[in-house]
Amino acid sequence: MNADVSGRNTLFDLVLDPEGLLRLTWARGAFISEADAEAAMERVNILSGESRHPMLVDMATTADVSRAARAVWGRPCQASRIALLGSSPVDRVIANFFLGITNVPCPTKFFTVERDALAWLRE
């Protein structure tokens, strides 16, 4: 887990790897609130600085995402494209619901295989 700028523990880990790929991993069983989504987006923007980077979002064990959190992710950030990585039918439902009702600010796609998600991000 990371801490946001206020020092509050968050439900995610976020790194910018040496290849320039952002990797956002949500904690097991996370219920993602608006505050959590805001904290993640703020960290993406801080890590990226002036550059835009592709981002892999591992949501494989996420329990739920609030409507307010989905609205936060409808705003532009420093991610150039986003691959949502899940592993269960619940993950697919959450991702499809998000993609179906939210105007995403960059290309975003759901995957169940990390290798496929990474290939798409590197296109």
N, C-alpha and C positions, 0 to 999 in steps of 0.2 A: 504494500500500500504506500501511497505517497501522501504528502501533506500539501494542502493548497497554500497560497500566500499568507493566509491568516494563521497557518499552523494546524488547521482542522484536518483530522484524518479523513481520507477519502476512500471510496470504494474501488479504486482503480490504480493500476500501474501504467505509466506512460514513459516510453523511451524513444529517442531518435537514434537509430542504429547507424553504424559507419557507412552504410550504403545510402543513407538519406531517407530511410523508411521509418515513419512513425508507427509504433506498436502500442496500441491501447488495449489493456486487458482488464475487464471488469471482474470483481471478486465473485466467488461462487455464491449463488443465491441472492445476488444483489437486486434490490428494488431501487431503481435509478430515479431520483427525484430531480426537480428543476435545479436545485443547488448543486447536486452531483454533476449534472450535465454542464452547468455553467463552469464548475471547477475544472472539468475535463477540457472544455473548449478553451478556457483561459490558459491551461498548461500547454495545449497544442500550440496556441499562438505564441506563448513565451519561448518554448523550445524551438519553434520555427523561425522566429525573428521575422525578417523581411522575405524569407524564402517560403515557397509552397512545397509541400512534400506529400507523396502518397501515404495513406494510412490504412493499416490493418487493425480492425476492431474485433477483438475476440470476445464474443458475447455468448459463448457456448454454455455458460452456467448461469446466465442472467435470469432472474425470476420474473421481473416485470419492469416496464418503463412507463413513467407517468406521462400524461398528456402534455403537461408543461415542459417536461424534459424533451419530448419529441419536438415541441415548438422551438426550443433552444437550438436543436440540431438542424433546424430549417434555415438557420442564419449562416452566412458565409464565415469561414475561418481559413486558416492557412493550409488546410488539407486540399490537395489538388484533385484527388480521387479517393474514394473510400471503399474498401472491401470489408463487408460484414461477415465474420466467420462464426458459424454456429454448428451444432451437431445433432440437434433434436428437432422433432416436428414443432415443438413449442418455440424454439429459436426461429424457425422458418416463419411461423405465424407472426411473431413479434416483428421480424424484419419486413415481411410483406405488408403488414399493417402500416408500419412506419413509411415504407417506400410508396405505398398506395395513397396515403393521405397527406404526405408532406412534400412540399416542393423542395427537394434537396438542392443545395447550392453548387454541387459538383457531381460528376459521375459517381454513382453508388450502386453496388451490386452485392447480393448475398451468395455465399459459398459454404459448402460443407467440407471442402478439402483445402487445407492451407496451401498446398502446392499450386492449386488452380488459382487461388486468390492472389498469391504472390506473382504468378505469371501475368495475371490481368493487371495488377498494379504497376508492373514494370513495362507494360506495352507503351 
